[in-house]
């Protein structure tokens, strides 16, 4: 009977699927009676959360496809109208829609525009694949009530996603996500969703020009602009915008990693199009060995993240997100920035030390820029996963283009003094202690492994890691004075910190580790780094054992 019900569910979905590609795919699965694959696609629905949807492309409610997107758009439209958003006349609320260059992204964007128009709202679509921060900028620039970016960021080629922003230009947070999800659930059938074939606006380059003009505010007037860079777009949409921003600022034109410069939804040169993944930066490093720049810069495919690499001895190495986060903070402090410096709880505590020394407010938030962007009085925010918000008045989200500009300005200023980014990192270590970070990340096929690990840590919590006593253990599902509840655990140790949480966007368990080693003088840094590396490795091993992973 279960198989009969599964086939009936698939046939009902097939009957209203508007996409010939997924109709053909699903019809084949029904015809061949592939119940395992059908069960995987119809065993639930993609959950709307973490700012929207993300999943593998394919037919069925557990995949990203036109049917799922149309329902999501209809739910968002219904939510906006219930919030009192004007609709149905010339003053109707505006929803801005952007998209990346992944498979189906343009189609999903057009479907969203059609649904918004059919619901009596105004819709405007960016005219080509552009970086996510351009969409985030456009929301506030155009006075929109909401924005949608069709992107799966740095996920594998088979994935796509649907990121939702409200009118303040920030990604959605509770309770809006649950309220939108409820409206999506209330969509009975696609036939009940009006989808006209015209009536929305296609935006021209005026929005992009305004975004580029806003980048002027990121850099200091008359700052050095001499640093030479190698740049990779990681097969994404960042190249043209970054080149335009660099030219506008007067930096030398970056040397491009040609093999990864143009958008390609197959991401043929990388296993995962994420600068943090092993091998993803190999071509950029090869280009750097040829051209000997001052800095290597990479964006992820939708260009909201920025990675950097520097020459360390005879070869090149990636800077950790926490290292870039501290460098940008120190640069802004030196420039006299005022306002709150903020970071997520999984990022290095070094930012707090820098802010405290400068007499600036500092805040910690839950993971994600949907939280960081909402910090009152925000001047600078970052998280360790290569996300940096350096101009919150322009873009209230992470922005890999403006972060690249600011980092290149810093490299230029240091170059003028005969110094490098590594020299500044050494200075920060001596001033505040060596803050060394690492991550234990486990990718799984079975999500039950993650649930089991979290349960085991809650039921049998460790009392020490790497011989360091755990002084406080917090179950973040209960929330704290400053943090709303989330599925995570935080351990504070003598001279170290560990945060464990399931990823919100990938099938991963992530454990974020930090140790702080005091350093009396620069001469003590090699020994401190050796000690920190050994401690991090031991914490990894002990934590993996405690979690059963």
ABEGO torsion letter per residue (X at the ends): XAAAAAAAAAAAAAAABABAAAAAAAAAAAAAGBAAAAAAAAAEBBBBBGGEBBBBBEBEAABBBAAAAAAAAAAAAAAAAAAGBBBGBAABBBBBBBBBABBGAAAAAAAAAAAAAAAGBBBBBBABBBBAAAAAAAAAAAGBABBBBBBAEABBAABBBBBBBBAAGBBBBOAAAAAAAAAAAABABAAABBBBABGBBBBBAAAAAAAAAAAAAABBBGBBAABBBBBBAGGBAAAAAAAAAAAAAGBBBBBBBAAAABBBAAGAABABBBAABBGAAAAAAAAAAAAGBABBBBBBAAGABBBBBBBBEABBBBBBAAAAAAAAAAAAAAAGBBEBBBBBAABBAAAAAAAAAAGBBBBBBBBEAAAAAABBGBABBBBAAGBBBABAAABBBBBAAAAAAAAAAAAAAAAAAGBBAAAAAAAAAAAAEBBBBBBBBBBBABAAAAAAAAAAAAABBBABBGGBBBABBBBAAAEBAABBBBBBBBBBBBGBBBBBBBBAABBBBBBBBBBBBBBABAAAAAAAAAAAAAAAAAAAAAAAAAAGX
